[in-house]
Amino acid sequence: MSLRPIAIVTGAAKGIGKAICEKLVTDGYFVVAVDQDPDGEAGLINDLGKDCVEYANMSICMEQQVK
């Protein structure tokens, strides 16, 4: 059984974060995408596929949200 590597990307909904997600998925990673943008999930899932990305809508600065 072959396991895919997993990456966590913050600021993943757009810009550099989204580009990093795209590159990681292309390289065979499963990506946990984290962003405060509640609308970012649909774009990432549509672009990269739900089998490659899981989206977490939260702020990593808020300890209660990260737990």
C-alpha positions in Angstrom: 0.0 0.0 0.0 1.3 3.4 -1.0 0.5 6.4 1.1 0.5 9.9 -0.3 2.5 12.6 1.6 0.3 15.2 3.3 1.0 19.0 3.3 -0.7 21.8 5.3 -0.9 25.1 3.5 -2.1 28.3 5.2 -3.5 31.2 3.2 -4.5 28.6 0.7 -7.6 30.2 -0.8 -5.8 32.5 -3.3 -2.6 33.9 -4.4 0.7 32.3 -3.4 -1.1 29.8 -1.1 -3.3 28.6 -3.8 -0.4 28.2 -6.2 1.5 26.2 -3.6 -1.6 23.9 -3.2 -1.7 23.4 -7.0 2.0 22.5 -7.1 1.7 20.1 -4.2 -1.3 18.3 -5.7 0.6 18.1 -9.0 3.5 16.5 -7.2 1.2 13.9 -5.6 0.4 15.4 -2.2 -2.9 15.4 -0.3 -3.3 19.0 0.9 -5.0 20.3 4.0 -5.8 23.9 2.9 -6.3 26.4 5.7 -7.7 29.9 5.1 -10.1 32.4 6.7 -12.0 32.9 3.5 -15.3 31.0 3.7 -15.7 31.2 -0.1 -12.2 29.7 -0.7 -13.3 26.1 -0.3 -15.4 25.9 -3.4 -12.7 27.3 -5.6 -10.0 24.9 -4.4 -12.2 21.9 -4.4 -13.4 22.7 -8.0 -9.9 23.4 -9.2 -8.0 20.5 -7.5 -10.6 17.9 -6.6 -12.0 16.7 -3.3 -9.8 13.6 -3.4 -6.8 15.9 -3.3 -7.7 18.7 -0.9 -9.5 19.1 2.4 -10.4 22.7 3.3 -10.4 24.1 6.9 -12.0 27.5 7.3 -10.2 29.0 10.3 -7.6 31.4 11.5 -4.4 29.8 12.8 -3.9 32.8 15.1 -7.0 31.7 17.1 -6.0 28.8 19.3 -9.6 27.8 19.9 -10.1 27.2 16.1 -7.0 25.2 15.7 -7.7 22.6 18.4 
